[in-house]
Amino acid sequence: MPRYFVSKEEINLPKITFTGENAHHLLTVLRAKEGERVEVCDGCGTDYLCRVEQAEKNSALLYVEESRPSQSEPKTKVTLFQALPKADKMELIIQKCTELGVFSIVPVATEHCIVKLSGKDAQKKRERWQKIAEAAAKQSGRGIIPQMGDVLTFGQAVQQAKEMDLALFAYEKEEKRTVSMAVRGFSGKTVALFVGPEGGFSVSEVEKAMENGWNPITLGKRILRTETAGMASIAILLDRLEGEEP
């Protein structure tokens, strides 16, 4: 069943009106007819099962037959603080971490980052990344669209993470504390997960993270690429927090 995201302002129960990109995709790409059913999400965790009531050239009127809480959202909100990687790796990270259940993603400029973003370039990248997150959210049946944050410095990221219940960072020199060990007995609602760039964290960044209560975690005996580390960490983290393993 086709799935679309709309803002709460576009919902006037029991009707939802499609215009713009949603209407174009539904009517022109899918060639939907009156009576066909689609799934709509408000981006805040509520799904609406709808029937196409009226199909016009540039708009569609949907009738809501049922509303229900989204069943796909993790109870714990995980924010990925991802150090800026080279090339187009960030796009892959956003797509896959959205599929896995990340709540939001914050790009971070660390000392060893090769990529530098600021001003209009950063804004253009953020807009593109947000569209990638939206597409991945639709494909994977998410109840929200993970939000892309502004590019932060490492210090700014540390300050933002203080608002969360638990902060973790993947560190190649950590040998004992696994993800499972780090979240054992955890009952909070928010987790910050920090993944470094291709060159890893600098000594001063590790010291600052430790000083602010961040917990280093190991992802095993093999050193993972930055684009792999975030995906692996989130998959393990949400699996443990959702109680899928004894």
C-alpha positions in Angstrom: 0.0 0.0 0.0 1.4 3.4 -0.9 2.6 5.5 2.1 2.8 9.2 2.3 3.8 11.8 4.9 1.8 15.0 5.5 2.0 17.8 8.0 -0.7 18.0 10.8 -2.0 21.1 9.1 -3.0 19.1 6.1 -5.2 16.8 8.2 -8.8 17.9 8.7 -10.4 14.7 10.0 -12.0 12.8 8.6 -10.5 14.2 5.4 -6.9 14.7 4.1 -6.1 16.7 1.0 -3.2 15.9 -1.2 -1.5 18.6 -3.2 2.0 19.2 -4.6 4.4 16.2 -4.7 2.1 13.8 -2.9 -0.8 14.5 -5.3 1.6 14.2 -8.3 2.9 10.9 -7.2 -0.5 9.4 -6.3 -2.3 10.6 -9.4 0.3 10.8 -12.1 2.9 8.2 -11.1 0.6 5.6 -9.5 -2.5 6.6 -11.5 -4.6 6.0 -8.4 -8.4 6.0 -8.9 -11.3 6.8 -6.6 -11.9 4.0 -4.1 -8.2 3.0 -3.9 -6.6 2.9 -0.5 -3.4 4.5 0.7 -1.6 4.9 4.1 -0.8 8.4 5.4 1.4 9.4 8.3 1.5 12.7 10.2 5.2 12.4 10.9 4.5 12.4 14.6 3.7 8.7 15.1 0.1 8.3 13.9 -0.9 6.4 10.8 -4.1 6.9 8.8 -5.7 4.3 6.5 -7.4 6.3 3.8 -9.6 5.8 0.7 -9.3 8.1 -2.3 -12.6 9.9 -2.4 -12.0 12.4 -5.1 -9.2 12.6 -7.7 -8.7 15.7 -9.7 -5.8 16.9 -11.9 -3.6 18.5 -9.2 -5.2 17.4 -5.9 -6.8 14.4 -4.2 -9.2 14.2 -1.4 -8.8 11.2 1.0 -11.3 9.9 3.5 -9.8 8.6 6.7 -11.2 5.1 7.5 -9.0 4.3 10.5 -6.2 6.0 12.6 -3.8 4.2 14.8 -0.4 4.7 16.5 2.5 3.7 14.3 3.9 0.3 15.2 7.3 0.9 13.7 8.8 3.4 16.1 11.3 2.4 18.8 10.5 3.5 22.3 14.0 4.9 22.8 15.0 7.9 20.7 18.5 7.5 19.4 20.3 10.5 17.9 23.3 9.7 15.7 26.1 12.3 15.9 28.0 11.4 12.7 31.3 12.9 11.9 31.4 14.2 8.4 32.6 11.4 6.1 34.2 11.6 2.6 32.4 11.5 -0.7 28.7 10.5 -0.6 29.0 8.2 2.4 26.7 10.4 4.4 23.8 9.6 2.1 24.2 5.9 2.7 24.4 6.4 6.4 21.2 8.5 6.5 19.3 6.0 4.4 20.2 2.9 6.3 20.1 4.4 9.8 16.6 5.8 9.0 15.6 2.2 8.0 17.0 0.9 11.3 15.1 3.4 13.4 17.3 6.4 14.3 15.4 9.4 15.6 17.6 12.1 14.3 21.0 12.6 12.8 23.5 15.4 13.5 26.5 15.9 11.3 29.6 16.9 13.2 32.8 18.5 12.1 35.6 16.9 14.1 39.4 17.5 14.0 40.1 14.6 11.6 37.2 15.3 9.2 38.5 15.9 5.6 35.1 17.3 4.4 34.4 20.9 5.4 30.8 22.3 5.2 29.6 25.7 6.0 27.2 28.4 4.8 25.1 27.7 1.7 27.0 24.5 1.0 25.9 23.1 4.4 22.3 24.2 3.8 22.1 22.6 0.4 23.6 19.4 1.8 21.1 19.4 4.7 18.2 19.8 2.4 19.3 16.9 0.2 20.0 14.8 3.3 16.5 15.5 4.6 14.9 14.3 1.4 16.9 11.1 1.6 15.7 10.6 5.2 12.1 11.2 4.0 12.3 8.7 1.2 13.9 6.1 3.5 11.2 6.7 6.1 8.4 6.1 3.5 10.1 3.0 2.2 10.6 1.4 5.6 7.2 2.3 7.1 8.5 4.7 9.7 6.1 6.8 11.8 8.4 9.8 11.8 10.9 11.3 9.4 14.3 11.6 11.2 15.4 15.2 11.3 18.8 16.3 10.0 20.5 18.8 12.3 22.9 21.6 11.4 26.6 20.8 11.2 28.0 21.2 14.7 31.5 21.5 16.0 32.6 18.7 18.3 32.2 21.0 21.4 28.6 21.9 20.3 27.8 18.2 19.8 29.0 17.4 23.4 26.8 20.2 24.8 23.8 19.0 22.9 24.3 15.4 24.0 24.1 16.6 27.7 20.4 16.8 27.2 20.1 13.1 26.6 19.9 10.2 29.1 22.9 8.3 27.8 25.8 9.1 25.6 28.0 6.5 23.8 30.8 6.8 21.3 32.3 4.0 19.2 36.0 3.9 20.0 38.6 1.5 18.5 40.7 1.5 21.6 37.9 0.4 23.9 38.2 -3.4 24.4 35.7 -4.3 27.1 32.4 -2.3 27.0 30.1 -3.6 24.3 26.8 -2.0 23.3 25.0 -4.6 25.3 27.0 -3.8 28.4 26.5 -0.1 28.0 22.7 -0.3 27.9 22.2 -3.1 30.4 19.5 -1.9 32.8 19.0 1.3 30.9 15.5 2.7 31.3 15.9 6.2 29.9 14.2 7.6 26.8 17.1 9.2 24.8 20.5 8.0 23.7 23.3 9.9 21.9 25.5 7.8 19.7 28.7 9.4 18.3 30.6 7.9 15.4 34.0 9.4 14.3 35.4 10.1 10.8 37.7 8.0 8.7 40.7 9.2 10.8 39.0 8.5 14.1 38.8 10.8 17.1 41.6 13.0 18.2 43.1 12.5 21.6 41.6 15.8 22.8 38.1 14.8 21.6 38.3 11.5 23.4 39.3 13.3 26.6 36.5 15.8 26.3 34.0 13.1 25.6 35.1 11.1 28.7 35.1 14.3 30.8 31.5 14.9 29.9 30.3 11.3 30.8 30.3 9.7 27.4 30.8 5.9 27.5 33.2 4.4 24.9 32.0 1.2 23.3 33.6 -1.5 21.2 32.1 -2.9 18.1 34.2 -6.0 18.1 37.7 -7.0 17.2 37.6 -5.5 13.7 37.8 -1.8 13.0 34.7 -0.8 11.0 34.5 2.0 8.4 32.7 5.1 9.6 29.7 4.3 7.3 29.5 0.8 8.8 30.0 1.8 12.5 26.8 3.9 12.8 24.6 1.3 11.2 26.0 -1.6 13.2 25.8 0.4 16.5 22.2 1.4 15.9 21.1 -2.1 14.9 22.6 -3.6 18.1 21.5 -0.8 20.3 17.8 -0.8 19.3 17.8 -4.6 19.3 18.9 -4.7 22.9 16.7 -1.8 24.0 13.6 -3.4 22.4 14.3 -6.6 24.2 14.5 -8.8 21.2 17.4 -10.7 22.8 17.2 -12.3 26.2 
